């Protein structure tokens, strides 16, 4: 489902915006795309390896996945800053940075816990699922408006996670602690990020402008 969401969200505009863009795109954008697409592919492969009980291969590939996951928040933030600076869309772009920053924080938190709890498979796989679902925000934001209303991206992300929650309730007849604790925390963070974005919080705008002035990599 995650792979389908990414394909539907980014597929229609891939040629125009990335392969044959009307103006040159910064190198960090291509690195970002390659890294995040590779993550989705590895996530699918890792799931299949566990499903087929090839745990040895799963662990070997997991070393590469851990290195990749560690770099993703850094590349994600760098890309968000670079593209916001390049777009030059003022307050709207500066406010929207909070979404990217929160998404990378949420990914780093769930991914980091998943790596730490890798010897507890029931925790590990659910945390990896939450981390990967969180990366679909940008894809949902590119869905046509008749399918995805404005600013409803996090509802769609949470719906993906709720599919796994429903599976647990039906199959295992219980709500796993990862979902019991993690999902409410994630939703609270999402609500806060959306409030900052929609309210154009002056404090955040000041932080965003400072970051764009001092930390944005060259375009």
N, C-alpha and C positions, 0 to 999 in steps of 0.2 A: 504493500500500500504506500509506503514511504517513497519507493522508487517511482511508482505511478504518479504520485503527487508532484515530485520533482520534474518528471518528464512533461506532464501537462502544464506545469507552471512556466518552465523555462524553454521548452521545446519550440513553441511557435515564434519566439523572438530571438532564438539563438543565432540565426543567420544574420539578421539585420543588426543586432546589437553587439555581436561578438566576432563572428566569422568575417562578415563584410560590413563593418561599422562605417557610418558616414564620416567619422573623424577618428584619428588614432586613439586607441585605448591604452591606459597604463599597464605595464607588465604585471603589476601586482594583481590586477583583475584576472588575468589569465591563470596566474598561480592559484588564486582563490578558487576559480572555477574547477581547475584540475584537481585541487586538493579535496574540495567538497564532493565532487562527483566520485572521486576515488573512495571517499569515506562511505558513501552510500553503497557502492559496489562491494567493498570489503564487508560492510555490515550484512549484506545479503549472503555473501559467500560464507562468512562466519556462522550465520544462522543455519545454512545448509550443512556445514561441516558438523555442527553439533547435532543436527537432526539425523545425520548419517552415522553418528557416533565416532567420528574421526577426531577425537579430542586432541591427539598429539599435533595434528596439523592445525587445529584451531588455536592451540597455544603458541605454536611457532608463528603463525600469521598475526597473532595477538601482539607479539613484540613489535612488529612493524606498525600495527594499528595504534599501539600506545604512543609511539613516536609521532605518528601522524596526528593523533588526537591532541597531543600536547602543543603542536604547532598551530592548530586550527584557530584558537582564539586570537593568537597574535596576528595571523594573516587576516582573519576576519575583521579585526579592529582596524588594521592598517588599510584594508580595502575600503571599509566604510568611510574612513577619514579622507582617503584619496579621492574617492568618487564624489563625496559631498563637496570637497574643495573644488573639484573639476566642474561639477554641475553649477555651482554658484547660485543656488536657489534660496539663499538667504535664511530667514528665520525658520521656514518650513523644513529645510534640509538640516539645519542645526538641531531643531527639535527632534527630528526623526532619528538622529544619531543615538538617542537613548534606547531605541528599540534594538539596534545592532549591539550596543554595549550590554544590554540586559541579556539578549540571546546568547552572546558569547560567555557571559558570566554563568548563565544557567547551564550551558553545555559544559563548561569547565568544571562546574560543581558536580553535576551528575556523572560526567565521564571520570573525574578524579575519584569519586566514591566507587564507581564501578571497577576501576583498576585496583583500588585498595581492597575491595571485597571480592576480588577475582576467585578466591578459594571458597566462596560461598555462592554457588551457581544461581540459586534462586534470587539472591540480591543482585548479583552481577548482571544477569540478562535483563532484568527489569530496569535497572539503572541505565544500561546501554540503550535500551529501547526508548526511555524517556529522553536521553541525550540526543538520539537520532531524530526522534519526532520533533524536538525543538528546532532542528535545523530546517524544517519545512516552512517556517514563517515566510521567508522571502518568496518561496514558490507559491504559497497560497495568496500572497499579495499580488501576484501576477495573473491570477485567475480572472476570467471575465467578470465584470461587476454583477451580471445577472446570476452568476453562480456563487460568487463570493462578495458579499456587501462590503463596502468600505469599512476599514478598521475592525473587521471581524476575524482577522487571521488567527488570533490566539484561540478563539472558540473552535476553529477547525483543528488546530494543533492538539488541543485538549480532547477533541473528539477521537483523534487517532489513539491517544493514550487510553481513553475510556473503552476502546475496543478490547484492549488487553485487560483492563479492569473487569469488564464483563466476562471475559474468558475465565479469569480467576474465580469469579463468583459462581459461574456455572459449573466449571470443571472441578475446581478445588474446594468450592463451597466456603471460601473465606476471602477476605481482602488482605493482600500482602502488605506488610509494614511499609515497603517502598512506596506503594500507592497511597496507603493510609496517611502517611506523613508527607511524602514527597509531593504528591499532586496538589494538596492544599497550599503548600509553600510555593510551588511553582505558579499556581493561579494567583496568589497574592502578589508575587513579583510581577507577573504579567499585568495585573490591574494597575499596579503602581507605575510601571513603565508607560502604559497607555495614558494614564492620568497626566504624567509629566509631558508626554508627547502632545496630547490634545489641549492641555492648558497652557502650553508654551511657557513652562515654568522659567521665570527670570534667572533663578539660581542655576538651573541646568543650561540655559542658553549662554550664561556667562562661562560656565565650565566648557561647553562645546566650542565656543569661540576661542578660548584659550588653547584648547587642544588643537584646533585647526591651525592656529598661528604657530604653535611651537612643536607639535608632534607629527603633523601630517607629513608622510614621506613625499619626496619630489614626484611630480606627475610626469 
